[in-house]
């Protein structure tokens, strides 16, 4: 679509993609960080309590903006 407007109308168009992504800067409040941190703790200390999560039926499209 952007290329079409460039060619047909001679407009300047820029396209960018924004997406959710994992980052080392995320706090333990984010699910994936919480699971990874808990797995490491449980591996180092098998008596560490099991991870408890909330709604396991919640769906998230990680590629959606």
PDBQT receptor file of N, H, CA, C and O in Angstrom, charges set to zero:
ATOM      1  N   UNK A   1       0.833  -1.184   0.000  1.00  0.00    +0.000 N 
ATOM      2  CA  UNK A   1       0.000   0.000   0.000  1.00  0.00    +0.000 C 
ATOM      3  C   UNK A   1       0.885   1.257   0.000  1.00  0.00    +0.000 C 
ATOM      4  O   UNK A   1       0.625   2.218  -0.725  1.00  0.00    +0.000 OA
ATOM      5  N   UNK A   2       1.922   1.225   0.821  1.00  0.00    +0.000 N 
ATOM      6  H   UNK A   2       2.133   0.445   1.410  1.00  0.00    +0.000 HD
ATOM      7  CA  UNK A   2       2.817   2.386   0.877  1.00  0.00    +0.000 C 
ATOM      8  C   UNK A   2       3.495   2.599  -0.468  1.00  0.00    +0.000 C 
ATOM      9  O   UNK A   2       3.602   3.729  -0.946  1.00  0.00    +0.000 OA
ATOM     10  N   UNK A   3       3.958   1.500  -1.081  1.00  0.00    +0.000 N 
ATOM     11  H   UNK A   3       3.871   0.582  -0.693  1.00  0.00    +0.000 HD
ATOM     12  CA  UNK A   3       4.619   1.598  -2.379  1.00  0.00    +0.000 C 
ATOM     13  C   UNK A   3       3.659   2.149  -3.433  1.00  0.00    +0.000 C 
ATOM     14  O   UNK A   3       4.060   2.936  -4.292  1.00  0.00    +0.000 OA
ATOM     15  N   UNK A   4       2.406   1.741  -3.369  1.00  0.00    +0.000 N 
ATOM     16  H   UNK A   4       2.080   1.103  -2.671  1.00  0.00    +0.000 HD
ATOM     17  CA  UNK A   4       1.390   2.239  -4.298  1.00  0.00    +0.000 C 
ATOM     18  C   UNK A   4       1.270   3.756  -4.200  1.00  0.00    +0.000 C 
ATOM     19  O   UNK A   4       1.282   4.446  -5.220  1.00  0.00    +0.000 OA
ATOM     20  N   UNK A   5       1.155   4.272  -2.998  1.00  0.00    +0.000 N 
ATOM     21  H   UNK A   5       1.145   3.711  -2.169  1.00  0.00    +0.000 HD
ATOM     22  CA  UNK A   5       1.012   5.725  -2.814  1.00  0.00    +0.000 C 
ATOM     23  C   UNK A   5       2.280   6.473  -3.221  1.00  0.00    +0.000 C 
ATOM     24  O   UNK A   5       2.212   7.600  -3.712  1.00  0.00    +0.000 OA
ATOM     25  N   UNK A   6       3.418   5.853  -3.019  1.00  0.00    +0.000 N 
ATOM     26  H   UNK A   6       3.473   4.938  -2.620  1.00  0.00    +0.000 HD
ATOM     27  CA  UNK A   6       4.663   6.476  -3.478  1.00  0.00    +0.000 C 
ATOM     28  C   UNK A   6       4.664   6.632  -4.994  1.00  0.00    +0.000 C 
ATOM     29  O   UNK A   6       4.955   7.703  -5.526  1.00  0.00    +0.000 OA
ATOM     30  N   UNK A   7       4.332   5.539  -5.676  1.00  0.00    +0.000 N 
ATOM     31  H   UNK A   7       4.096   4.668  -5.244  1.00  0.00    +0.000 HD
ATOM     32  CA  UNK A   7       4.386   5.546  -7.140  1.00  0.00    +0.000 C 
ATOM     33  C   UNK A   7       3.263   6.360  -7.768  1.00  0.00    +0.000 C 
ATOM     34  O   UNK A   7       3.517   7.161  -8.667  1.00  0.00    +0.000 OA
ATOM     35  N   UNK A   8       2.041   6.173  -7.320  1.00  0.00    +0.000 N 
ATOM     36  H   UNK A   8       1.835   5.522  -6.590  1.00  0.00    +0.000 HD
ATOM     37  CA  UNK A   8       0.887   6.800  -7.952  1.00  0.00    +0.000 C 
ATOM     38  C   UNK A   8       0.738   8.275  -7.575  1.00  0.00    +0.000 C 
ATOM     39  O   UNK A   8       0.503   9.121  -8.437  1.00  0.00    +0.000 OA
ATOM     40  N   UNK A   9       0.876   8.576  -6.287  1.00  0.00    +0.000 N 
ATOM     41  H   UNK A   9       1.067   7.889  -5.586  1.00  0.00    +0.000 HD
ATOM     42  CA  UNK A   9       0.630   9.940  -5.825  1.00  0.00    +0.000 C 
ATOM     43  C   UNK A   9       1.904  10.723  -5.524  1.00  0.00    +0.000 C 
ATOM     44  O   UNK A   9       1.852  11.925  -5.265  1.00  0.00    +0.000 OA
ATOM     45  N   UNK A  10       3.036  10.046  -5.559  1.00  0.00    +0.000 N 
ATOM     46  H   UNK A  10       3.078   9.070  -5.770  1.00  0.00    +0.000 HD
ATOM     47  CA  UNK A  10       4.299  10.737  -5.297  1.00  0.00    +0.000 C 
ATOM     48  C   UNK A  10       4.451  11.201  -3.856  1.00  0.00    +0.000 C 
ATOM     49  O   UNK A  10       5.197  12.141  -3.580  1.00  0.00    +0.000 OA
ATOM     50  N   UNK A  11       3.756  10.557  -2.948  1.00  0.00    +0.000 N 
ATOM     51  H   UNK A  11       3.150   9.794  -3.172  1.00  0.00    +0.000 HD
ATOM     52  CA  UNK A  11       3.837  10.949  -1.539  1.00  0.00    +0.000 C 
ATOM     53  C   UNK A  11       5.025  10.279  -0.860  1.00  0.00    +0.000 C 
ATOM     54  O   UNK A  11       5.508   9.235  -1.298  1.00  0.00    +0.000 OA
ATOM     55  N   UNK A  12       5.476  10.901   0.210  1.00  0.00    +0.000 N 
ATOM     56  H   UNK A  12       5.083  11.749   0.566  1.00  0.00    +0.000 HD
ATOM     57  CA  UNK A  12       6.530  10.297   1.017  1.00  0.00    +0.000 C 
ATOM     58  C   UNK A  12       5.860   9.465   2.100  1.00  0.00    +0.000 C 
ATOM     59  O   UNK A  12       5.099   9.987   2.915  1.00  0.00    +0.000 OA
ATOM     60  N   UNK A  13       6.143   8.186   2.102  1.00  0.00    +0.000 N 
ATOM     61  H   UNK A  13       6.761   7.762   1.440  1.00  0.00    +0.000 HD
ATOM     62  CA  UNK A  13       5.511   7.266   3.043  1.00  0.00    +0.000 C 
ATOM     63  C   UNK A  13       6.589   6.438   3.718  1.00  0.00    +0.000 C 
ATOM     64  O   UNK A  13       7.511   5.949   3.065  1.00  0.00    +0.000 OA
ATOM     65  N   UNK A  14       6.467   6.282   5.036  1.00  0.00    +0.000 N 
ATOM     66  H   UNK A  14       5.718   6.679   5.566  1.00  0.00    +0.000 HD
ATOM     67  CA  UNK A  14       7.377   5.428   5.796  1.00  0.00    +0.000 C 
ATOM     68  C   UNK A  14       6.565   4.337   6.461  1.00  0.00    +0.000 C 
ATOM     69  O   UNK A  14       5.423   4.555   6.867  1.00  0.00    +0.000 OA
ATOM     70  N   UNK A  15       7.153   3.183   6.566  1.00  0.00    +0.000 N 
ATOM     71  H   UNK A  15       8.080   3.006   6.236  1.00  0.00    +0.000 HD
ATOM     72  CA  UNK A  15       6.477   2.045   7.172  1.00  0.00    +0.000 C 
ATOM     73  C   UNK A  15       7.305   1.563   8.344  1.00  0.00    +0.000 C 
ATOM     74  O   UNK A  15       8.521   1.411   8.231  1.00  0.00    +0.000 OA
ATOM     75  N   UNK A  16       6.653   1.323   9.463  1.00  0.00    +0.000 N 
ATOM     76  H   UNK A  16       5.665   1.446   9.555  1.00  0.00    +0.000 HD
ATOM     77  CA  UNK A  16       7.341   0.803  10.639  1.00  0.00    +0.000 C 
ATOM     78  C   UNK A  16       6.535  -0.318  11.253  1.00  0.00    +0.000 C 
ATOM     79  O   UNK A  16       5.312  -0.366  11.126  1.00  0.00    +0.000 OA
ATOM     80  N   UNK A  17       7.222  -1.205  11.912  1.00  0.00    +0.000 N 
ATOM     81  H   UNK A  17       8.216  -1.166  12.016  1.00  0.00    +0.000 HD
ATOM     82  CA  UNK A  17       6.560  -2.319  12.584  1.00  0.00    +0.000 C 
ATOM     83  C   UNK A  17       6.806  -2.199  14.081  1.00  0.00    +0.000 C 
ATOM     84  O   UNK A  17       7.947  -2.058  14.520  1.00  0.00    +0.000 OA
ATOM     85  N   UNK A  18       5.755  -2.255  14.844  1.00  0.00    +0.000 N 
ATOM     86  H   UNK A  18       4.828  -2.370  14.487  1.00  0.00    +0.000 HD
ATOM     87  CA  UNK A  18       5.871  -2.241  16.301  1.00  0.00    +0.000 C 
ATOM     88  C   UNK A  18       5.322  -3.570  16.816  1.00  0.00    +0.000 C 
ATOM     89  O   UNK A  18       4.300  -4.053  16.329  1.00  0.00    +0.000 OA
ATOM     90  N   UNK A  19       5.995  -4.151  17.787  1.00  0.00    +0.000 N 
ATOM     91  H   UNK A  19       6.826  -3.759  18.182  1.00  0.00    +0.000 HD
ATOM     92  CA  UNK A  19       5.538  -5.426  18.305  1.00  0.00    +0.000 C 
ATOM     93  C   UNK A  19       6.000  -5.593  19.744  1.00  0.00    +0.000 C 
ATOM     94  O   UNK A  19       6.978  -4.985  20.180  1.00  0.00    +0.000 OA
ATOM     95  N   UNK A  20       5.273  -6.432  20.467  1.00  0.00    +0.000 N 
ATOM     96  H   UNK A  20       4.479  -6.926  20.114  1.00  0.00    +0.000 HD
ATOM     97  CA  UNK A  20       5.678  -6.788  21.816  1.00  0.00    +0.000 C 
ATOM     98  C   UNK A  20       6.879  -7.717  21.722  1.00  0.00    +0.000 C 
ATOM     99  O   UNK A  20       6.940  -8.561  20.827  1.00  0.00    +0.000 OA
ATOM    100  N   UNK A  21       7.812  -7.576  22.615  1.00  0.00    +0.000 N 
ATOM    101  H   UNK A  21       7.763  -6.891  23.342  1.00  0.00    +0.000 HD
ATOM    102  CA  UNK A  21       8.977  -8.443  22.595  1.00  0.00    +0.000 C 
ATOM    103  C   UNK A  21       9.484  -8.647  24.013  1.00  0.00    +0.000 C 
ATOM    104  O   UNK A  21       9.196  -7.865  24.920  1.00  0.00    +0.000 OA
ATOM    105  N   UNK A  22      10.219  -9.683  24.172  1.00  0.00    +0.000 N 
ATOM    106  H   UNK A  22      10.453 -10.318  23.435  1.00  0.00    +0.000 HD
ATOM    107  CA  UNK A  22      10.816  -9.963  25.466  1.00  0.00    +0.000 C 
ATOM    108  C   UNK A  22      12.047  -9.081  25.641  1.00  0.00    +0.000 C 
ATOM    109  O   UNK A  22      12.730  -8.745  24.674  1.00  0.00    +0.000 OA
ATOM    110  N   UNK A  23      12.315  -8.713  26.883  1.00  0.00    +0.000 N 
ATOM    111  H   UNK A  23      11.760  -8.985  27.669  1.00  0.00    +0.000 HD
ATOM    112  CA  UNK A  23      13.451  -7.842  27.147  1.00  0.00    +0.000 C 
ATOM    113  C   UNK A  23      14.023  -8.159  28.520  1.00  0.00    +0.000 C 
ATOM    114  O   UNK A  23      13.294  -8.522  29.443  1.00  0.00    +0.000 OA
ATOM    115  N   UNK A  24      15.318  -8.019  28.641  1.00  0.00    +0.000 N 
ATOM    116  H   UNK A  24      15.911  -7.724  27.892  1.00  0.00    +0.000 HD
ATOM    117  CA  UNK A  24      15.966  -8.205  29.946  1.00  0.00    +0.000 C 
ATOM    118  C   UNK A  24      15.537  -7.123  30.926  1.00  0.00    +0.000 C 
ATOM    119  O   UNK A  24      15.718  -7.271  32.135  1.00  0.00    +0.000 OA
ATOM    120  N   UNK A  25      14.972  -6.044  30.416  1.00  0.00    +0.000 N 
ATOM    121  H   UNK A  25      14.824  -5.924  29.435  1.00  0.00    +0.000 HD
ATOM    122  CA  UNK A  25      14.542  -4.938  31.276  1.00  0.00    +0.000 C 
ATOM    123  C   UNK A  25      13.178  -5.171  31.912  1.00  0.00    +0.000 C 
ATOM    124  O   UNK A  25      12.780  -4.425  32.807  1.00  0.00    +0.000 OA
ATOM    125  N   UNK A  26      12.458  -6.192  31.465  1.00  0.00    +0.000 N 
ATOM    126  H   UNK A  26      12.781  -6.798  30.738  1.00  0.00    +0.000 HD
ATOM    127  CA  UNK A  26      11.138  -6.461  32.044  1.00  0.00    +0.000 C 
ATOM    128  C   UNK A  26      11.279  -6.922  33.488  1.00  0.00    +0.000 C 
ATOM    129  O   UNK A  26      12.227  -7.621  33.845  1.00  0.00    +0.000 OA
ATOM    130  N   UNK A  27      10.320  -6.518  34.305  1.00  0.00    +0.000 N 
ATOM    131  H   UNK A  27       9.550  -5.950  34.015  1.00  0.00    +0.000 HD
ATOM    132  CA  UNK A  27      10.321  -6.901  35.716  1.00  0.00    +0.000 C 
ATOM    133  C   UNK A  27       9.725  -8.303  35.860  1.00  0.00    +0.000 C 
ATOM    134  O   UNK A  27       9.202  -8.866  34.898  1.00  0.00    +0.000 OA
ATOM    135  N   UNK A  28       9.809  -8.850  37.047  1.00  0.00    +0.000 N 
ATOM    136  H   UNK A  28      10.234  -8.393  37.829  1.00  0.00    +0.000 HD
ATOM    137  CA  UNK A  28       9.288 -10.192  37.319  1.00  0.00    +0.000 C 
ATOM    138  C   UNK A  28       7.755 -10.222  37.239  1.00  0.00    +0.000 C 
ATOM    139  O   UNK A  28       7.160 -11.297  37.305  1.00  0.00    +0.000 OA
ATOM    140  N   UNK A  29       7.116  -9.064  37.099  1.00  0.00    +0.000 N 
ATOM    141  H   UNK A  29       7.600  -8.191  37.046  1.00  0.00    +0.000 HD
ATOM    142  CA  UNK A  29       5.657  -9.019  36.962  1.00  0.00    +0.000 C 
ATOM    143  C   UNK A  29       5.192  -9.605  35.631  1.00  0.00    +0.000 C 
ATOM    144  O   UNK A  29       4.033 -10.000  35.503  1.00  0.00    +0.000 OA
ATOM    145  N   UNK A  30       6.081  -9.665  34.642  1.00  0.00    +0.000 N 
ATOM    146  H   UNK A  30       7.022  -9.343  34.747  1.00  0.00    +0.000 HD
ATOM    147  CA  UNK A  30       5.715 -10.230  33.353  1.00  0.00    +0.000 C 
ATOM    148  C   UNK A  30       5.812 -11.749  33.430  1.00  0.00    +0.000 C 
ATOM    149  O   UNK A  30       6.747 -12.295  34.014  1.00  0.00    +0.000 OA
ATOM    150  N   UNK A  31       4.836 -12.417  32.835  1.00  0.00    +0.000 N 
ATOM    151  H   UNK A  31       4.076 -11.972  32.360  1.00  0.00    +0.000 HD
ATOM    152  CA  UNK A  31       4.683 -13.860  32.983  1.00  0.00    +0.000 C 
ATOM    153  C   UNK A  31       5.921 -14.641  32.580  1.00  0.00    +0.000 C 
ATOM    154  O   UNK A  31       6.386 -15.491  33.339  1.00  0.00    +0.000 OA
ATOM    155  N   UNK A  32       6.463 -14.369  31.403  1.00  0.00    +0.000 N 
ATOM    156  H   UNK A  32       6.085 -13.678  30.787  1.00  0.00    +0.000 HD
ATOM    157  CA  UNK A  32       7.597 -15.164  30.933  1.00  0.00    +0.000 C 
ATOM    158  C   UNK A  32       8.810 -14.992  31.836  1.00  0.00    +0.000 C 
ATOM    159  O   UNK A  32       9.544 -15.948  32.085  1.00  0.00    +0.000 OA
ATOM    160  N   UNK A  33       9.021 -13.781  32.323  1.00  0.00    +0.000 N 
ATOM    161  H   UNK A  33       8.425 -13.004  32.121  1.00  0.00    +0.000 HD
ATOM    162  CA  UNK A  33      10.148 -13.530  33.232  1.00  0.00    +0.000 C 
ATOM    163  C   UNK A  33       9.912 -14.280  34.551  1.00  0.00    +0.000 C 
ATOM    164  O   UNK A  33      10.840 -14.849  35.125  1.00  0.00    +0.000 OA
ATOM    165  N   UNK A  34       8.670 -14.271  35.016  1.00  0.00    +0.000 N 
ATOM    166  H   UNK A  34       7.916 -13.808  34.550  1.00  0.00    +0.000 HD
ATOM    167  CA  UNK A  34       8.321 -14.948  36.267  1.00  0.00    +0.000 C 
ATOM    168  C   UNK A  34       8.562 -16.452  36.151  1.00  0.00    +0.000 C 
ATOM    169  O   UNK A  34       9.105 -17.064  37.071  1.00  0.00    +0.000 OA
ATOM    170  N   UNK A  35       8.164 -17.048  35.033  1.00  0.00    +0.000 N 
ATOM    171  H   UNK A  35       7.723 -16.551  34.286  1.00  0.00    +0.000 HD
ATOM    172  CA  UNK A  35       8.337 -18.484  34.837  1.00  0.00    +0.000 C 
ATOM    173  C   UNK A  35       9.822 -18.845  34.776  1.00  0.00    +0.000 C 
ATOM    174  O   UNK A  35      10.256 -19.807  35.409  1.00  0.00    +0.000 OA
ATOM    175  N   UNK A  36      10.589 -18.080  34.020  1.00  0.00    +0.000 N 
ATOM    176  H   UNK A  36      10.236 -17.299  33.505  1.00  0.00    +0.000 HD
ATOM    177  CA  UNK A  36      12.027 -18.367  33.889  1.00  0.00    +0.000 C 
ATOM    178  C   UNK A  36      12.744 -18.229  35.230  1.00  0.00    +0.000 C 
ATOM    179  O   UNK A  36      13.551 -19.082  35.598  1.00  0.00    +0.000 OA
ATOM    180  N   UNK A  37      12.452 -17.166  35.947  1.00  0.00    +0.000 N 
ATOM    181  H   UNK A  37      11.797 -16.472  35.648  1.00  0.00    +0.000 HD
ATOM    182  CA  UNK A  37      13.102 -16.945  37.243  1.00  0.00    +0.000 C 
ATOM    183  C   UNK A  37      12.727 -18.062  38.225  1.00  0.00    +0.000 C 
ATOM    184  O   UNK A  37      13.567 -18.540  38.987  1.00  0.00    +0.000 OA
ATOM    185  N   UNK A  38      11.471 -18.463  38.196  1.00  0.00    +0.000 N 
ATOM    186  H   UNK A  38      10.788 -18.075  37.577  1.00  0.00    +0.000 HD
ATOM    187  CA  UNK A  38      11.017 -19.518  39.102  1.00  0.00    +0.000 C 
ATOM    188  C   UNK A  38      11.673 -20.859  38.746  1.00  0.00    +0.000 C 
ATOM    189  O   UNK A  38      12.051 -21.617  39.639  1.00  0.00    +0.000 OA
ATOM    190  N   UNK A  39      11.807 -21.150  37.466  1.00  0.00    +0.000 N 
ATOM    191  H   UNK A  39      11.499 -20.534  36.741  1.00  0.00    +0.000 HD
ATOM    192  CA  UNK A  39      12.425 -22.404  37.032  1.00  0.00    +0.000 C 
ATOM    193  C   UNK A  39      13.872 -22.489  37.514  1.00  0.00    +0.000 C 
ATOM    194  O   UNK A  39      14.319 -23.551  37.949  1.00  0.00    +0.000 OA
ATOM    195  N   UNK A  40      14.599 -21.390  37.440  1.00  0.00    +0.000 N 
ATOM    196  H   UNK A  40      14.237 -20.528  37.086  1.00  0.00    +0.000 HD
ATOM    197  CA  UNK A  40      15.987 -21.363  37.908  1.00  0.00    +0.000 C 
ATOM    198  C   UNK A  40      16.035 -21.592  39.410  1.00  0.00    +0.000 C 
ATOM    199  O   UNK A  40      16.859 -22.366  39.896  1.00  0.00    +0.000 OA
ATOM    200  N   UNK A  41      15.153 -20.921  40.148  1.00  0.00    +0.000 N 
ATOM    201  H   UNK A  41      14.483 -20.293  39.753  1.00  0.00    +0.000 HD
ATOM    202  CA  UNK A  41      15.136 -21.094  41.610  1.00  0.00    +0.000 C 
ATOM    203  C   UNK A  41      14.803 -22.527  41.992  1.00  0.00    +0.000 C 
ATOM    204  O   UNK A  41      15.409 -23.095  42.901  1.00  0.00    +0.000 OA
ATOM    205  N   UNK A  42      13.828 -23.110  41.287  1.00  0.00    +0.000 N 
ATOM    206  H   UNK A  42      13.336 -22.649  40.549  1.00  0.00    +0.000 HD
ATOM    207  CA  UNK A  42      13.411 -24.470  41.622  1.00  0.00    +0.000 C 
ATOM    208  C   UNK A  42      14.490 -25.486  41.232  1.00  0.00    +0.000 C 
ATOM    209  O   UNK A  42      14.644 -26.506  41.904  1.00  0.00    +0.000 OA
ATOM    210  N   UNK A  43      15.231 -25.223  40.165  1.00  0.00    +0.000 N 
ATOM    211  H   UNK A  43      15.106 -24.394  39.619  1.00  0.00    +0.000 HD
ATOM    212  CA  UNK A  43      16.321 -26.117  39.778  1.00  0.00    +0.000 C 
ATOM    213  C   UNK A  43      17.426 -26.100  40.836  1.00  0.00    +0.000 C 
ATOM    214  O   UNK A  43      17.988 -27.142  41.174  1.00  0.00    +0.000 OA
ATOM    215  N   UNK A  44      17.728 -24.923  41.348  1.00  0.00    +0.000 N 
ATOM    216  H   UNK A  44      17.272 -24.076  41.074  1.00  0.00    +0.000 HD
ATOM    217  CA  UNK A  44      18.781 -24.792  42.359  1.00  0.00    +0.000 C 
ATOM    218  C   UNK A  44      18.336 -25.264  43.739  1.00  0.00    +0.000 C 
ATOM    219  O   UNK A  44      19.164 -25.655  44.562  1.00  0.00    +0.000 OA
ATOM    220  N   UNK A  45      17.037 -25.227  43.990  1.00  0.00    +0.000 N 
ATOM    221  H   UNK A  45      16.365 -24.909  43.322  1.00  0.00    +0.000 HD
ATOM    222  CA  UNK A  45      16.500 -25.643  45.290  1.00  0.00    +0.000 C 
ATOM    223  C   UNK A  45      15.196 -26.401  45.056  1.00  0.00    +0.000 C 
ATOM    224  O   UNK A  45      14.132 -25.783  45.009  1.00  0.00    +0.000 OA
ATOM    225  N   UNK A  46      15.253 -27.732  44.909  1.00  0.00    +0.000 N 
ATOM    226  H   UNK A  46      16.117 -28.234  44.948  1.00  0.00    +0.000 HD
ATOM    227  CA  UNK A  46      14.050 -28.522  44.611  1.00  0.00    +0.000 C 
ATOM    228  C   UNK A  46      12.932 -28.382  45.645  1.00  0.00    +0.000 C 
ATOM    229  O   UNK A  46      11.781 -28.696  45.344  1.00  0.00    +0.000 OA
ATOM    230  N   UNK A  47      13.246 -27.919  46.851  1.00  0.00    +0.000 N 
ATOM    231  H   UNK A  47      14.181 -27.664  47.095  1.00  0.00    +0.000 HD
ATOM    232  CA  UNK A  47      12.200 -27.743  47.851  1.00  0.00    +0.000 C 
ATOM    233  C   UNK A  47      11.462 -26.409  47.683  1.00  0.00    +0.000 C 
ATOM    234  O   UNK A  47      10.510 -26.127  48.410  1.00  0.00    +0.000 OA
ATOM    235  N   UNK A  48      11.905 -25.599  46.728  1.00  0.00    +0.000 N 
ATOM    236  H   UNK A  48      12.678 -25.828  46.137  1.00  0.00    +0.000 HD
ATOM    237  CA  UNK A  48      11.242 -24.317  46.459  1.00  0.00    +0.000 C 
ATOM    238  C   UNK A  48       9.803 -24.600  46.034  1.00  0.00    +0.000 C 
ATOM    239  O   UNK A  48       9.576 -25.516  45.244  1.00  0.00    +0.000 OA
ATOM    240  N   UNK A  49       8.818 -23.839  46.536  1.00  0.00    +0.000 N 
ATOM    241  H   UNK A  49       9.002 -23.095  47.178  1.00  0.00    +0.000 HD
ATOM    242  CA  UNK A  49       7.413 -24.140  46.245  1.00  0.00    +0.000 C 
ATOM    243  C   UNK A  49       7.071 -24.030  44.753  1.00  0.00    +0.000 C 
ATOM    244  O   UNK A  49       7.744 -23.329  43.998  1.00  0.00    +0.000 OA
ATOM    245  N   UNK A  50       6.035 -24.723  44.357  1.00  0.00    +0.000 N 
ATOM    246  H   UNK A  50       5.488 -25.293  44.970  1.00  0.00    +0.000 HD
ATOM    247  CA  UNK A  50       5.581 -24.713  42.964  1.00  0.00    +0.000 C 
ATOM    248  C   UNK A  50       5.123 -23.319  42.554  1.00  0.00    +0.000 C 
ATOM    249  O   UNK A  50       4.682 -22.517  43.377  1.00  0.00    +0.000 OA
ATOM    250  N   UNK A  51       5.242 -23.056  41.255  1.00  0.00    +0.000 N 
ATOM    251  H   UNK A  51       5.601 -23.708  40.586  1.00  0.00    +0.000 HD
ATOM    252  CA  UNK A  51       4.797 -21.781  40.701  1.00  0.00    +0.000 C 
ATOM    253  C   UNK A  51       3.285 -21.773  40.603  1.00  0.00    +0.000 C 
ATOM    254  O   UNK A  51       2.687 -22.729  40.109  1.00  0.00    +0.000 OA
ATOM    255  N   UNK A  52       2.667 -20.708  41.067  1.00  0.00    +0.000 N 
ATOM    256  H   UNK A  52       3.152 -19.931  41.468  1.00  0.00    +0.000 HD
ATOM    257  CA  UNK A  52       1.225 -20.557  40.958  1.00  0.00    +0.000 C 
ATOM    258  C   UNK A  52       0.943 -19.447  39.956  1.00  0.00    +0.000 C 
ATOM    259  O   UNK A  52       1.482 -18.345  40.058  1.00  0.00    +0.000 OA
ATOM    260  N   UNK A  53       0.091 -19.757  38.989  1.00  0.00    +0.000 N 
ATOM    261  H   UNK A  53      -0.347 -20.652  38.906  1.00  0.00    +0.000 HD
ATOM    262  CA  UNK A  53      -0.266 -18.766  37.979  1.00  0.00    +0.000 C 
ATOM    263  C   UNK A  53      -1.758 -18.500  38.053  1.00  0.00    +0.000 C 
ATOM    264  O   UNK A  53      -2.504 -19.253  38.678  1.00  0.00    +0.000 OA
ATOM    265  N   UNK A  54      -2.181 -17.438  37.419  1.00  0.00    +0.000 N 
ATOM    266  H   UNK A  54      -1.575 -16.826  36.911  1.00  0.00    +0.000 HD
ATOM    267  CA  UNK A  54      -3.596 -17.057  37.410  1.00  0.00    +0.000 C 
ATOM    268  C   UNK A  54      -4.364 -17.810  36.342  1.00  0.00    +0.000 C 
ATOM    269  O   UNK A  54      -4.297 -19.038  36.271  1.00  0.00    +0.000 OA
ATOM    270  N   UNK A  55      -5.079 -17.095  35.527  1.00  0.00    +0.000 N 
ATOM    271  H   UNK A  55      -5.133 -16.098  35.585  1.00  0.00    +0.000 HD
ATOM    272  CA  UNK A  55      -5.944 -17.653  34.508  1.00  0.00    +0.000 C 
ATOM    273  C   UNK A  55      -5.106 -18.260  33.374  1.00  0.00    +0.000 C 
ATOM    274  O   UNK A  55      -4.494 -17.530  32.594  1.00  0.00    +0.000 OA
ATOM    275  N   UNK A  56      -5.079 -19.586  33.288  1.00  0.00    +0.000 N 
ATOM    276  H   UNK A  56      -5.576 -20.179  33.922  1.00  0.00    +0.000 HD
ATOM    277  CA  UNK A  56      -4.277 -20.242  32.250  1.00  0.00    +0.000 C 
ATOM    278  C   UNK A  56      -5.000 -20.270  30.908  1.00  0.00    +0.000 C 
ATOM    279  O   UNK A  56      -4.423 -20.694  29.907  1.00  0.00    +0.000 OA
ATOM    280  N   UNK A  57      -6.246 -19.829  30.873  1.00  0.00    +0.000 N 
ATOM    281  H   UNK A  57      -6.715 -19.484  31.686  1.00  0.00    +0.000 HD
ATOM    282  CA  UNK A  57      -7.006 -19.807  29.629  1.00  0.00    +0.000 C 
ATOM    283  C   UNK A  57      -6.946 -18.444  28.940  1.00  0.00    +0.000 C 
ATOM    284  O   UNK A  57      -7.517 -18.266  27.864  1.00  0.00    +0.000 OA
ATOM    285  N   UNK A  58      -6.263 -17.493  29.553  1.00  0.00    +0.000 N 
ATOM    286  H   UNK A  58      -5.799 -17.638  30.426  1.00  0.00    +0.000 HD
ATOM    287  CA  UNK A  58      -6.097 -16.176  28.961  1.00  0.00    +0.000 C 
ATOM    288  C   UNK A  58      -5.233 -16.310  27.709  1.00  0.00    +0.000 C 
ATOM    289  O   UNK A  58      -4.204 -16.986  27.728  1.00  0.00    +0.000 OA
ATOM    290  N   UNK A  59      -5.654 -15.664  26.625  1.00  0.00    +0.000 N 
ATOM    291  H   UNK A  59      -6.490 -15.115  26.610  1.00  0.00    +0.000 HD
ATOM    292  CA  UNK A  59      -4.897 -15.749  25.378  1.00  0.00    +0.000 C 
ATOM    293  C   UNK A  59      -4.260 -14.404  25.058  1.00  0.00    +0.000 C 
ATOM    294  O   UNK A  59      -4.849 -13.344  25.270  1.00  0.00    +0.000 OA
ATOM    295  N   UNK A  60      -3.055 -14.482  24.547  1.00  0.00    +0.000 N 
ATOM    296  H   UNK A  60      -2.577 -15.343  24.374  1.00  0.00    +0.000 HD
ATOM    297  CA  UNK A  60      -2.340 -13.265  24.165  1.00  0.00    +0.000 C 
ATOM    298  C   UNK A  60      -1.641 -13.540  22.846  1.00  0.00    +0.000 C 
ATOM    299  O   UNK A  60      -0.940 -14.542  22.702  1.00  0.00    +0.000 OA
ATOM    300  N   UNK A  61      -1.831 -12.665  21.905  1.00  0.00    +0.000 N 
ATOM    301  H   UNK A  61      -2.401 -11.852  22.022  1.00  0.00    +0.000 HD
ATOM    302  CA  UNK A  61      -1.143 -12.773  20.641  1.00  0.00    +0.000 C 
ATOM    303  C   UNK A  61       0.120 -11.941  20.746  1.00  0.00    +0.000 C 
ATOM    304  O   UNK A  61       0.058 -10.715  20.662  1.00  0.00    +0.000 OA
ATOM    305  N   UNK A  62       1.280 -12.592  20.931  1.00  0.00    +0.000 N 
ATOM    306  H   UNK A  62       1.330 -13.588  21.000  1.00  0.00    +0.000 HD
ATOM    307  CA  UNK A  62       2.521 -11.872  21.138  1.00  0.00    +0.000 C 
ATOM    308  C   UNK A  62       2.935 -11.078  19.918  1.00  0.00    +0.000 C 
ATOM    309  O   UNK A  62       3.764 -10.174  20.026  1.00  0.00    +0.000 OA
ATOM    310  N   UNK A  63       2.376 -11.394  18.754  1.00  0.00    +0.000 N 
ATOM    311  H   UNK A  63       1.702 -12.128  18.667  1.00  0.00    +0.000 HD
ATOM    312  CA  UNK A  63       2.751 -10.654  17.556  1.00  0.00    +0.000 C 
ATOM    313  C   UNK A  63       1.845  -9.474  17.280  1.00  0.00    +0.000 C 
ATOM    314  O   UNK A  63       2.122  -8.685  16.377  1.00  0.00    +0.000 OA
ATOM    315  N   UNK A  64       0.756  -9.332  18.045  1.00  0.00    +0.000 N 
ATOM    316  H   UNK A  64       0.531  -9.973  18.779  1.00  0.00    +0.000 HD
ATOM    317  CA  UNK A  64      -0.197  -8.242  17.807  1.00  0.00    +0.000 C 
ATOM    318  C   UNK A  64       0.317  -6.944  18.403  1.00  0.00    +0.000 C 
ATOM    319  O   UNK A  64       1.050  -6.949  19.392  1.00  0.00    +0.000 OA
ATOM    320  N   UNK A  65      -0.060  -5.867  17.810  1.00  0.00    +0.000 N 
ATOM    321  H   UNK A  65      -0.655  -5.863  17.006  1.00  0.00    +0.000 HD
ATOM    322  CA  UNK A  65       0.348  -4.541  18.317  1.00  0.00    +0.000 C 
ATOM    323  C   UNK A  65      -0.725  -4.029  19.236  1.00  0.00    +0.000 C 
ATOM    324  O   UNK A  65      -0.600  -2.932  19.781  1.00  0.00    +0.000 OA
TER     325      UNK A  65
